[in-house]
Amino acid sequence: MSNLLKRLLGSLKGEKPVAYDEARDLAASADAKTRGELAAHKGLMPEILYYLAGDPLSEVRRNIAKNPSTPVQANLLLAKDADEDVRSDLALKIAKLAPGLGPDEQDRIRRITYETLEILARDQLPRVRRIIAETLKDVANAPPDIIRRLARDTEIVVAGPVLECSPVLTDEDLLEIISTGPIKGALAAISRRAGVGAEVADVIAKSDDIEAIAVLLGNKSAQIREETLDRLIERAPDIEMWHAPLVQRPHLSARAVGRIARFVADNLLDVLKTRNDLPESVMADVEREVKKRLEAETQQIELRQPRRKGAAGAGANADPLAELRQLHAAGKLEEEDVAKALSAGKVEMVTGSLAVRAGLSLEVVKKAIETQSAKGMVALSFKAGLGMELSQQLQAKLARVPPSGIIRAHKGKCPLSPEEVDWQIDFFKSLVADAKAR
C-alpha cells in the first residue's frame, strides 16, 4: 500500500471531513478493508456514502447501514438490500429516528425516512421487524400506523413487545385486534399491559385462552370487573393455572374468597390465610374451610383403617351400609344428595353412597379412592348412575386426583366404554381379594 493510502486511512480514525477526491479514490479501492473503514467514517460526503451503499461486499454495506451520516436515499436503498444483516443494522438505526414521524411528512428527508421505516416494518424477515418492534415498543410518539402494523404481525416475537408495552395502542385498537382472531400469544401479551382496561379484560376473560387469562388474573393493575371475576371463578376449579393468581388477586370480595377457598390446594389456602387485606368475616370463612378439610382428611384416614371385629357398639355382622340402603330404597339417595354430602365434606357418607348405588362392596370403593385413580372414580360414578360433572368433583375432592389428571366428559358423556368401566371395577375387586388372601 502506498504511503499516501496509509496516510489517508489514518485520517479515517476520527470524524474529520475527508476530501472528496481522496474519499473517491478510497471508495474505488480493490482492498475490502479499506472500503469497509471508509464506509464507517462519519465525515464523508453524501455522494461517497451513497456510492458505497451499492458495494458488492455486505460488510461494507453494513457499515453504511449503521453510519448515522448516511443520506436518506442510501438508507432507502439499503432497506431493500438482499443481505439480512444489512437490513437488521439499518432497522436499529432507523427505528431510533422514528419518533414523531408520520405518513404525511412534508419535509423530503423525513418523508423518505418514514418510507424506509415502513419498508423495514414489512420486511420478510421476522428478525428485522422484531428490531423495529423492540425499539419502538415503549416510545410514546412512535408512528401509530407502524405500531398498529407491528401489533398485527403474524409472528409473536414481533407483535408481542408492541402489544404488551406500546402506549400508542388504544383500547379500541386492542379490541379490534382481539376481534380479528389474534395469533397465539397475543392475548397473553395484551394481558401483561399496565392497567388493562375493563372492556379489554372482559373480552379476554370470555376467550378460551387459558394462559392469557392466567396472565390477566396475575396482572394486579388489570381492571377486572367483579362480575367478570365471578365468571372466571366459576370456571376455575378445573383450571389449576388460575388458582395461584386468583388467591393473590387484590380487592377480592367476601363471596369470591369463599368460593375460591373451596377448590384451591391446601398450600394456596394457607396463602389466603396470611393475607392482611381481608376483613375478619372473610377470614372466618377461610378458617372454616381449613377445618372442614382437616375433618375430611381425618375421615379418610379412618376409612382406610380396618374395622376391629366386635368393636363396641356394633355387632360382628352389622351392615355398615344398612342406613344408606334404606335411604336408597326410599328414593332419598339421589345424585343431588350425594353432591350435597360431598360439598359438606361427609366422606364416609359419600363413600357408602357410591357403594350402595353401584351395587359394590365398601372395600372396592375405598380401594379406588385410596389409589387416587381417576379412571376408577369415573367407573364408580358410571356404575352409580352419576353424571360426569359430579364425577369430576369426586375425582378432585374424594380421591384427591390432581387437576391435571382429572378425566372430563367427552361430548357430555362418560369417556370410558362399558367394557372399560367393567375392567376398572374388576381390577379393584381383584385388589381387594388379593389383600384379603394375604
BAFI-949561 format. One line per 2 residues: number of its first residue (from 1); their letters; for each residue x negated, z negated, y negated of N, C-alpha, C. Coordinates in steps of 0.1 Angstrom, whole numbers, m for minus. Layout:
N
NUM	a	X/Z/Y/X/Z/Y/X/Z/Y ~ ...
This chain:
438
1	ms	m9/0/12/0/0/0/m9/0/m12 ~ m6/8/m22/m14/9/m34/m13/m4/m42
3	nl	m24/m6/m50/m24/m18/m59/m12/m19/m68 ~ m8/m7/m73/4/m6/m82/16/m11/m75
5	lk	18/m7/m62/30/m11/m55/30/m26/m52 ~ 18/m31/m49/17/m46/m48/21/m53/m60
7	rl	16/m48/m72/19/m55/m84/34/m54/m87 ~ 41/m43/m84/55/m41/m87/63/m51/m78
9	lg	59/m51/m65/66/m60/m56/64/m75/m61 ~ 53/m78/m66/50/m92/m71/60/m95/m82
11	sl	64/m86/m90/73/m89/m101/87/m91/m96 ~ 90/m87/m84/103/m89/m79/107/m103/m75
13	kg	97/m112/m75/99/m126/m71/108/m133/m81 ~ 107/m129/m93/115/m135/m104/128/m127/m106
15	ek	134/m129/m118/146/m122/m121/144/m114/m134 ~ 132/m112/m138/129/m104/m150/133/m89/m147
17	pv	139/m83/m157/142/m68/m155/130/m60/m150 ~ 133/m51/m142/123/m41/m137/125/m28/m143
19	ay	115/m22/m148/116/m9/m155/123/1/m145 ~ 131/10/m151/139/19/m144/130/28/m135
21	de	119/34/m141/111/43/m133/104/36/m121 ~ 99/24/m124/93/16/m113/103/13/m102
23	ar	115/8/m106/125/5/m96/130/17/m88 ~ 131/28/m95/135/41/m88/124/44/m77
25	dl	111/43/m80/101/46/m71/102/37/m59 ~ 104/24/m61/105/14/m50/117/17/m42
27	aa	128/21/m48/141/23/m41/139/35/m31 ~ 130/44/m35/128/56/m26/116/54/m16
29	sa	111/42/m16/100/39/m7/104/40/8 ~ 95/44/16/98/45/30/97/32/37
31	da	92/22/30/90/8/36/103/0/35 ~ 109/m4/46/122/m11/46/121/m24/39
33	kt	110/m31/41/108/m44/35/108/m43/20 ~ 101/m33/15/101/m31/0/115/m29/m5
35	rg	123/m20/1/137/m17/m3/145/m30/m2 ~ 143/m38/8/151/m50/10/148/m60/m1
37	el	135/m62/m4/132/m71/m15/138/m66/m28 ~ 137/m53/m30/142/m48/m43/157/m50/m44
39	aa	164/m48/m32/179/m50/m32/183/m64/m36 ~ 175/m74/m33/178/m88/m36/175/m92/m51
41	hk	168/m83/m58/164/m87/m72/176/m86/m81 ~ 177/m96/m90/189/m97/m99/187/m90/m112
43	gl	175/m85/m114/172/m78/m127/172/m63/m127 ~ 177/m57/m116/177/m43/m115/189/m36/m123
45	mp	187/m24/m127/197/m17/m134/208/m13/m124 ~ 221/m12/m129/232/m10/m120/230/3/m112
47	ei	224/14/m118/223/26/m110/214/24/m98 ~ 204/16/m99/195/14/m87/202/6/m76
49	ly	210/m4/m81/217/m12/m71/228/m4/m64 ~ 234/5/m72/244/14/m65/238/23/m55
51	yl	226/29/m59/219/38/m50/215/30/m37 ~ 211/18/m38/207/10/m26/219/6/m18
53	ag	231/7/m24/243/3/m16/245/14/m5 ~ 239/25/m6/240/36/4/228/37/13
55	dp	219/27/12/207/27/21/211/28/36 ~ 203/35/44/206/36/58/204/23/66
57	ls	197/13/60/194/1/67/204/m10/63 ~ 211/m16/73/221/m26/69/215/m38/62
59	ev	202/m42/65/196/m54/59/195/m51/44 ~ 192/m39/40/191/m36/25/205/m37/19
61	rr	215/m31/26/229/m32/21/234/m46/20 ~ 230/m55/30/234/m69/29/229/m76/17
63	ni	217/m73/13/211/m79/1/219/m74/m11 ~ 223/m61/m11/231/m56/m22/244/m63/m23
65	ak	250/m65/m11/263/m72/m10/263/m86/m15 ~ 251/m93/m13/250/m107/m18/246/m108/m32
67	np	240/m97/m38/234/m97/m51/245/m99/m62 ~ 245/m109/m70/256/m111/m80/255/m100/m91
69	st	244/m93/m92/242/m83/m103/247/m69/m98 ~ 251/m68/m85/256/m55/m80/268/m51/m88
71	pv	269/m38/m93/280/m34/m101/293/m33/m92 ~ 305/m34/m98/317/m34/m91/319/m21/m83
73	qa	314/m10/m87/316/2/m80/309/1/m66 ~ 297/m5/m66/289/m6/m54/296/m16/m45
75	nl	302/m27/m51/310/m36/m42/321/m30/m35 ~ 328/m21/m43/340/m14/m37/335/m5/m26
77	ll	323/1/m27/318/10/m17/314/2/m4 ~ 308/m10/m7/304/m18/5/316/m25/12
79	ak	327/m26/5/339/m32/11/344/m23/23 ~ 340/m11/24/343/m2/35/331/1/43
81	da	321/m7/42/308/m4/50/311/m6/65 ~ 304/2/73/306/1/87/300/m11/94
83	de	291/m18/87/285/m30/92/293/m43/89 ~ 296/m50/99/305/m62/96/297/m73/89
85	dv	284/m74/91/276/m84/83/276/m81/68 ~ 275/m68/65/276/m64/51/289/m68/45
87	rs	300/m65/52/313/m68/46/315/m84/46 ~ 310/m91/55/311/m105/55/304/m111/43
89	dl	291/m107/41/284/m112/29/291/m108/16 ~ 297/m96/16/304/m92/4/316/m101/2
91	al	323/m104/13/336/m112/12/333/m126/6 ~ 322/m132/10/318/m145/5/316/m144/m10
93	ki	309/m134/m15/307/m132/m29/319/m129/m37 ~ 327/m120/m32/339/m115/m40/350/m126/m40
95	ak	351/m134/m29/361/m144/m29/359/m154/m40 ~ 346/m157/m43/343/m166/m54/347/m161/m68
97	la	349/m148/m69/352/m142/m82/367/m140/m83 ~ 375/m144/m72/389/m141/m71/398/m149/m81
99	pg	395/m162/m84/404/m170/m92/408/m163/m105 ~ 421/m162/m107/426/m156/m119/429/m141/m119
101	lg	424/m135/m108/426/m120/m107/440/m117/m103 ~ 445/m105/m106/458/m100/m102/459/m85/m101
103	pd	469/m80/m95/470/m66/m92/472/m57/m105 ~ 476/m64/m116/479/m56/m128/468/m58/m139
105	eq	456/m60/m134/445/m61/m144/443/m49/m153 ~ 441/m51/m166/439/m40/m175/424/m37/m176
107	dr	416/m48/m175/401/m46/m176/397/m39/m163 ~ 389/m28/m165/384/m20/m154/376/m27/m144
109	ir	367/m36/m148/358/m43/m139/367/m53/m131 ~ 376/m60/m137/384/m70/m130/394/m62/m120
111	ri	399/m51/m124/408/m43/m116/400/m38/m103 ~ 388/m33/m105/380/m29/m93/377/m41/m84
113	ty	374/m52/m90/370/m64/m82/382/m68/m74 ~ 394/m68/m80/407/m71/m73/409/m61/m61
115	et	407/m49/m64/408/m38/m53/399/m41/m42 ~ 386/m45/m45/377/m48/m35/381/m60/m26
117	le	386/m70/m33/391/m82/m26/403/m79/m17 ~ 412/m70/m22/423/m66/m14/419/m59/m1
119	il	409/m50/m2/404/m43/9/398/m52/20 ~ 390/m62/15/384/m72/24/395/m81/30
121	ar	406/m84/23/416/m92/29/424/m85/40 ~ 423/m71/40/429/m63/51/419/m59/61
123	dq	407/m64/60/396/m59/69/400/m60/84 ~ 396/m51/92/399/m51/106/393/m63/114
125	lp	382/m68/108/375/m79/115/380/m93/110 ~ 385/m101/119/390/m114/115/380/m123/108
127	rv	367/m121/112/356/m129/105/356/m126/90 ~ 358/m114/86/357/m111/72/369/m117/65
129	rr	381/m115/71/393/m121/65/393/m136/64 ~ 387/m142/75/385/m157/75/377/m162/64
131	ii	366/m155/60/357/m159/49/365/m159/36 ~ 374/m149/34/382/m149/22/392/m161/22
133	ae	398/m163/34/408/m174/35/402/m188/33 ~ 390/m190/39/383/m203/38/379/m206/23
135	tl	375/m195/17/370/m197/3/381/m199/m7 ~ 393/m193/m4/404/m194/m14/415/m204/m10
137	kd	413/m211/2/424/m219/7/429/m230/m3 ~ 420/m236/m11/424/m247/m20/422/m243/m34
139	va	421/m230/m37/420/m226/m51/434/m224/m58 ~ 436/m232/m68/450/m232/m74/454/m219/m80
141	na	444/m212/m86/447/m199/m93/442/m187/m85 ~ 442/m188/m72/439/m177/m63/450/m166/m65
143	pp	447/m153/m63/457/m143/m64/468/m145/m54 ~ 481/m147/m59/492/m150/m50/494/m140/m39
145	di	493/m127/m43/495/m116/m33/485/m117/m22 ~ 473/m120/m25/462/m121/m15/465/m133/m6
147	ir	469/m144/m12/472/m156/m4/483/m154/5 ~ 494/m148/1/506/m145/9/502/m136/21
149	rl	494/m126/18/489/m117/29/481/m125/39 ~ 472/m133/35/464/m141/44/473/m151/52
151	ar	483/m156/46/492/m166/52/500/m159/64 ~ 502/m146/63/509/m139/73/500/m131/83
153	dt	487/m135/82/477/m128/91/481/m130/106 ~ 477/m121/114/480/m122/128/470/m131/136
155	ei	460/m136/129/450/m145/135/451/m159/129 ~ 453/m169/137/454/m182/131/442/m187/124
157	vv	430/m182/128/418/m186/121/418/m181/107 ~ 426/m171/104/427/m166/90/439/m173/83
159	ag	450/m172/90/462/m178/84/462/m193/82 ~ 456/m200/92/457/m214/93/452/m221/81
161	pv	440/m218/76/435/m226/64/444/m224/52 ~ 449/m212/50/458/m210/38/471/m217/40
163	le	477/m216/52/490/m223/54/489/m238/53 ~ 477/m243/57/476/m258/56/472/m263/42
165	cs	465/m255/34/459/m261/22/463/m254/9 ~ 467/m241/9/468/m234/m3/480/m239/m12
167	pv	476/m243/m25/486/m248/m34/494/m236/m40 ~ 490/m224/m37/497/m212/m42/510/m210/m35
169	lt	510/m213/m22/522/m211/m14/533/m221/m18 ~ 545/m216/m21/557/m224/m24/565/m227/m11
171	de	574/m236/m12/583/m239/m1/591/m226/3 ~ 594/m218/m7/601/m206/m4/592/m196/5
173	dl	580/m196/1/570/m188/9/570/m193/23 ~ 568/m206/25/567/m212/38/579/m209/46
175	le	591/m211/40/603/m209/48/605/m194/52 ~ 601/m185/44/601/m171/47/592/m168/59
177	ii	580/m174/58/570/m172/69/576/m177/82 ~ 582/m189/82/587/m195/94/599/m187/99
179	st	607/m181/90/619/m174/95/615/m160/101 ~ 603/m155/99/599/m142/105/592/m144/118
181	gp	592/m156/124/586/m157/137/571/m158/136 ~ 566/m170/131/551/m171/128/543/m171/141
183	ik	530/m168/140/521/m168/151/519/m182/157 ~ 514/m183/169/511/m196/175/501/m204/166
185	ga	504/m216/163/496/m225/155/500/m225/140 ~ 508/m216/136/512/m215/122/520/m227/118
187	la	530/m231/126/539/m242/123/530/m255/122 ~ 521/m256/131/512/m268/131/504/m269/118
189	ai	499/m257/114/491/m257/101/500/m261/90 ~ 512/m256/89/521/m259/78/525/m274/79
191	sr	526/m280/91/529/m294/92/518/m303/87 ~ 506/m298/86/495/m306/81/494/m306/66
193	ra	502/m298/59/501/m297/45/504/m311/38 ~ 498/m314/27/501/m326/20/515/m325/14
195	gv	523/m335/16/536/m335/11/546/m324/15 ~ 546/m322/28/556/m311/33/570/m314/28
197	ga	576/m304/22/589/m306/17/600/m309/27 ~ 611/m316/24/621/m319/33/628/m307/40
199	ev	630/m297/32/636/m285/38/627/m278/48 ~ 614/m277/45/605/m272/54/604/m280/67
201	ad	603/m293/65/603/m303/76/615/m301/85 ~ 627/m299/79/639/m297/87/638/m285/96
203	vi	633/m274/91/632/m262/99/622/m264/110 ~ 611/m270/107/601/m272/118/606/m281/128
205	ak	614/m292/124/619/m301/134/630/m295/143 ~ 636/m284/139/646/m277/147/639/m267/157
207	sd	626/m265/155/620/m255/164/617/m260/178 ~ 611/m252/186/607/m256/199/592/m258/200
209	di	585/m259/189/571/m261/188/568/m275/189 ~ 565/m280/201/563/m295/204/551/m300/196
211	ea	540/m292/196/528/m296/190/530/m297/175 ~ 536/m287/169/538/m287/154/547/m299/150
213	ia	557/m303/158/565/m314/155/557/m327/156 ~ 548/m328/166/539/m340/167/531/m341/155
215	vl	525/m330/150/517/m330/138/525/m334/126 ~ 537/m329/125/546/m332/114/549/m347/114
217	lg	552/m353/125/555/m367/126/543/m376/122 ~ 531/m371/126/519/m378/122/515/m376/108
219	nk	521/m367/101/517/m365/87/526/m375/78 ~ 519/m385/74/526/m396/67/531/m392/53
221	sa	526/m381/48/531/m376/35/543/m366/36 ~ 546/m362/49/557/m353/51/570/m359/48
223	qi	579/m352/41/592/m357/37/602/m354/48 ~ 604/m363/57/613/m361/68/626/m369/66
225	re	637/m362/64/650/m369/62/653/m378/74 ~ 661/m389/71/665/m398/81/673/m392/93
227	et	682/m383/89/690/m376/99/681/m367/108 ~ 671/m361/101/662/m352/109/654/m360/119
229	ld	649/m372/114/641/m381/123/650/m386/134 ~ 663/m388/132/672/m393/142/673/m382/153
231	rl	674/m370/149/675/m359/159/662/m358/167 ~ 651/m360/161/638/m359/168/637/m371/178
233	ie	642/m383/174/641/m394/183/650/m392/195 ~ 661/m385/193/670/m382/205/662/m373/215
235	ra	654/m364/210/646/m355/219/634/m362/225 ~ 629/m372/218/616/m378/220/613/m384/234
237	pd	623/m391/241/620/m398/253/612/m390/263 ~ 614/m377/264/607/m369/274/595/m362/269
239	ie	592/m364/256/581/m357/250/570/m368/245 ~ 561/m371/254/551/m381/252/543/m379/240
241	mw	540/m366/236/532/m363/225/537/m368/212 ~ 550/m371/211/557/m376/199/556/m391/198
243	ha	554/m398/209/556/m412/209/547/m420/199 ~ 534/m417/199/525/m424/190/528/m421/176
245	pl	529/m409/171/532/m407/157/546/m412/153 ~ 555/m413/162/568/m419/159/566/m434/156
247	vq	559/m441/165/556/m455/163/549/m458/150 ~ 541/m449/146/533/m452/133/539/m445/121
249	rp	551/m440/123/558/m433/111/562/m443/101 ~ 558/m441/88/562/m451/78/577/m450/75
251	hl	582/m461/69/596/m463/64/606/m460/76 ~ 604/m466/87/613/m464/98/625/m474/96
253	sa	637/m469/98/649/m477/97/650/m486/109 ~ 658/m497/108/660/m506/119/666/m499/131
255	ra	675/m490/129/681/m482/140/670/m474/147 ~ 662/m467/139/652/m459/145/642/m467/153
257	vg	638/m478/148/628/m487/156/634/m492/169 ~ 647/m495/168/653/m500/181/654/m489/191
259	ri	657/m477/187/657/m466/197/644/m462/202 ~ 634/m462/193/620/m459/197/615/m469/207
261	ar	618/m482/205/613/m492/213/618/m491/228 ~ 629/m484/230/634/m483/243/627/m474/253
263	fv	619/m464/247/613/m454/256/598/m453/255 ~ 592/m459/245/577/m457/244/570/m466/254
265	ad	557/m463/257/550/m470/266/547/m484/261 ~ 543/m493/270/541/m507/266/530/m509/255
267	nl	519/m501/256/509/m502/245/514/m498/232 ~ 523/m488/231/529/m484/218/539/m494/213
269	ld	545/m501/223/555/m511/219/547/m523/212 ~ 535/m525/217/526/m535/211/522/m531/196
271	vl	520/m518/194/517/m513/181/529/m516/171 ~ 541/m514/176/553/m517/168/554/m532/165
273	kt	550/m540/174/550/m555/172/540/m559/161 ~ 529/m551/159/519/m555/149/522/m550/135
275	rn	532/m541/134/535/m536/121/540/m547/112 ~ 535/m547/99/539/m557/90/549/m552/79
277	dl	553/m540/81/563/m534/71/577/m534/76 ~ 580/m540/87/593/m540/93/600/m554/90
279	pe	613/m554/87/620/m567/85/621/m575/98 ~ 623/m588/96/624/m597/107/634/m594/118
281	sv	646/m588/113/656/m585/122/652/m573/131 ~ 644/m564/126/639/m553/134/629/m558/144
283	ma	620/m567/139/610/m572/148/616/m580/160 ~ 628/m586/157/635/m594/167/640/m584/178
285	dv	645/m572/174/649/m562/184/637/m558/192 ~ 625/m556/186/614/m552/194/610/m563/204
287	er	611/m575/200/607/m587/209/617/m587/220 ~ 630/m584/218/640/m584/229/636/m573/239
289	ev	632/m561/234/629/m550/243/616/m554/251 ~ 607/m561/245/595/m566/253/599/m575/264
291	kk	608/m585/260/613/m595/270/620/m588/281 ~ 629/m578/278/636/m571/288/627/m564/298
293	rl	616/m558/293/607/m551/301/600/m560/310 ~ 596/m572/305/589/m582/313/598/m586/325
295	ea	611/m588/321/620/m592/332/622/m582/342 ~ 622/m569/338/624/m558/347/612/m557/356
297	et	600/m559/351/588/m558/359/588/m569/369 ~ 593/m581/365/593/m592/374/603/m589/386
299	qq	614/m583/382/624/m580/393/618/m570/402 ~ 610/m560/397/604/m550/406/594/m556/415
301	ie	587/m566/410/577/m573/419/585/m581/430 ~ 596/m587/426/604/m594/436/610/m585/446
303	lr	614/m573/442/619/m563/451/609/m559/462 ~ 597/m558/458/586/m554/467/582/m565/477
305	qp	586/m577/474/582/m588/483/592/m588/495 ~ 587/m590/507/597/m590/519/605/m603/518
307	rr	618/m602/521/626/m614/522/623/m623/533 ~ 622/m636/531/619/m645/542/631/m647/550
309	kg	629/m647/563/641/m649/572/646/m663/571 ~ 659/m664/571/666/m677/570/664/m683/556
311	aa	662/m675/546/660/m680/532/672/m688/528 ~ 670/m699/521/681/m708/517/691/m700/509
313	ga	704/m703/512/715/m697/506/719/m684/511 ~ 712/m679/522/716/m666/528/715/m667/543
315	ga	724/m661/550/724/m661/564/714/m651/569 ~ 709/m652/581/698/m643/586/703/m629/587
317	na	716/m627/589/721/m613/590/729/m609/578 ~ 728/m616/567/736/m613/555/732/m599/550
319	dp	743/m592/545/741/m578/539/738/m580/524 ~ 726/m576/520/723/m578/505/731/m568/497
321	la	737/m558/503/744/m548/496/759/m549/497 ~ 764/m560/503/778/m562/505/786/m561/492
323	el	782/m567/482/790/m567/470/790/m553/463 ~ 779/m546/464/778/m533/458/787/m523/467
325	rq	787/m526/480/796/m517/488/811/m519/485 ~ 814/m531/482/828/m533/477/831/m526/464
327	lh	822/m527/455/824/m521/442/825/m505/444 ~ 817/m500/453/817/m486/455/830/m481/461
329	aa	835/m489/471/848/m487/477/859/m487/467 ~ 858/m496/457/868/m497/447/867/m487/436
331	gk	857/m478/437/855/m468/426/849/m474/414 ~ 842/m485/415/836/m492/404/820/m491/404
333	le	815/m481/411/801/m479/411/798/m465/408 ~ 804/m460/397/802/m446/393/789/m444/386
335	ee	786/m431/383/773/m428/376/772/m436/363 ~ 783/m437/356/782/m444/343/778/m459/345
337	dv	783/m465/356/779/m479/359/765/m480/362 ~ 759/m471/370/745/m471/373/737/m469/361
339	ak	741/m460/352/733/m458/339/733/m470/330 ~ 745/m477/330/745/m490/322/736/m500/328
341	al	736/m501/341/727/m511/347/713/m508/345 ~ 709/m495/345/696/m491/342/692/m495/328
343	sa	701/m492/318/698/m495/304/696/m510/302 ~ 703/m518/310/703/m532/308/691/m538/316
345	gk	683/m530/323/672/m535/330/675/m542/343 ~ 687/m539/348/691/m546/361/686/m538/373
347	ve	673/m540/375/666/m532/385/672/m533/399 ~ 675/m546/403/680/m548/417/693/m542/419
349	mv	702/m542/409/715/m536/410/714/m521/411 ~ 705/m515/403/703/m500/403/697/m496/417
351	tg	687/m503/422/682/m500/435/692/m501/446 ~ 700/m511/446/711/m513/456/721/m502/454
353	sl	724/m498/442/735/m488/439/730/m474/445 ~ 717/m471/443/712/m459/449/713/m459/464
355	av	710/m470/470/711/m471/485/725/m470/490 ~ 735/m476/483/749/m476/487/754/m462/485
357	ra	752/m456/473/758/m443/470/752/m432/479 ~ 739/m433/482/732/m423/490/733/m425/505
359	gl	739/m437/509/740/m440/523/727/m442/530 ~ 718/m449/523/705/m451/528/702/m466/528
361	sl	691/m470/536/688/m484/536/681/m488/523 ~ 681/m501/520/675/m505/508/660/m503/509
363	ev	654/m504/521/640/m503/522/635/m488/519 ~ 643/m478/522/639/m465/519/639/m462/504
365	vk	649/m468/497/650/m466/483/638/m473/476 ~ 635/m485/481/624/m493/475/611/m485/477
367	ka	609/m479/489/597/m472/492/595/m460/482 ~ 606/m453/479/605/m442/469/601/m447/455
369	ie	606/m458/452/603/m464/439/589/m469/438 ~ 585/m476/449/571/m481/449/560/m470/448
371	tq	563/m459/454/553/m448/454/553/m440/441 ~ 562/m444/432/564/m436/419/565/m421/421
373	sa	573/m418/431/575/m404/435/586/m397/427 ~ 582/m387/418/592/m380/410/602/m373/420
375	kg	596/m365/429/605/m358/439/613/m367/447 ~ 608/m379/451/615/m389/458/627/m393/450
377	mv	626/m396/437/637/m401/429/647/m390/427 ~ 642/m377/426/652/m366/424/660/m365/437
379	al	654/m366/448/661/m365/461/671/m377/463 ~ 667/m389/459/676/m400/459/688/m398/450
381	sf	685/m393/438/696/m391/429/706/m381/434 ~ 701/m370/440/709/m359/446/718/m365/457
383	ka	712/m373/466/719/m379/477/730/m389/472 ~ 727/m395/461/736/m405/455/746/m398/446
385	gl	746/m385/445/756/m378/437/754/m380/422 ~ 742/m383/417/739/m385/403/733/m372/397
387	gm	736/m371/384/732/m359/376/717/m360/373 ~ 711/m348/369/697/m348/366/693/m355/353
389	el	702/m357/344/699/m365/332/696/m379/336 ~ 705/m385/344/702/m399/349/690/m399/358
391	sq	688/m388/366/677/m388/375/664/m389/367 ~ 663/m382/356/651/m383/347/649/m397/342
393	ql	660/m404/339/658/m418/334/654/m427/345 ~ 659/m424/357/655/m432/369/640/m430/372
395	qa	635/m418/371/621/m415/373/612/m423/363 ~ 617/m423/350/609/m429/339/610/m444/340
397	kl	622/m449/341/624/m464/339/623/m472/352 ~ 627/m466/363/627/m473/375/615/m471/383
399	ar	611/m459/385/599/m456/393/586/m455/384 ~ 588/m456/371/576/m456/361/568/m443/363
401	vp	575/m432/365/568/m419/365/563/m415/351 ~ 550/m412/349/546/m408/336/554/m396/330
403	ps	556/m396/317/563/m385/311/559/m371/315 ~ 546/m369/317/541/m356/321/545/m352/335
405	gi	548/m362/343/551/m360/357/566/m359/361 ~ 574/m362/351/589/m362/353/594/m348/356
407	ir	602/m347/367/608/m334/371/622/m333/364 ~ 624/m322/357/636/m319/350/645/m309/356
409	ah	657/m308/351/667/m299/357/662/m285/355 ~ 666/m277/365/664/m262/364/677/m255/362
411	kg	679/m250/350/691/m244/346/703/m254/348 ~ 700/m266/345/711/m277/345/713/m282/359
413	kc	706/m278/369/708/m282/383/696/m289/389 ~ 698/m295/400/687/m301/407/677/m291/411
415	pl	664/m293/408/654/m283/411/649/m282/425 ~ 653/m292/433/650/m292/447/661/m286/456
417	sp	657/m278/466/667/m273/475/672/m283/484 ~ 683/m281/491/688/m291/501/678/m295/511
419	ee	671/m285/516/660/m287/526/649/m296/520 ~ 645/m294/508/635/m302/502/640/m317/500
421	vd	653/m318/496/659/m331/495/658/m339/508 ~ 662/m332/519/662/m338/532/648/m342/536
423	wq	639/m333/533/625/m336/537/620/m349/530 ~ 623/m350/517/619/m362/510/624/m374/516
425	id	637/m374/518/644/m386/524/638/m389/538 ~ 636/m379/546/630/m382/559/616/m387/558
427	ff	609/m383/548/595/m387/546/595/m402/543 ~ 604/m407/534/604/m421/531/609/m430/542
429	ks	618/m424/550/623/m431/562/611/m433/571 ~ 603/m423/573/591/m424/582/581/m435/577
431	lv	580/m436/564/571/m446/558/576/m460/561 ~ 589/m462/560/595/m475/563/593/m478/578
433	ad	596/m468/586/594/m470/601/580/m473/605 ~ 571/m467/599/557/m469/601/553/m483/597
435	ak	558/m488/586/555/m501/581/560/m512/590 ~ 572/m509/596/578/m519/605/571/m520/618
437	ar	565/m508/622/558/m507/635/545/m515/635 ~ 539/m517/623/526/m523/623/527/m538/626
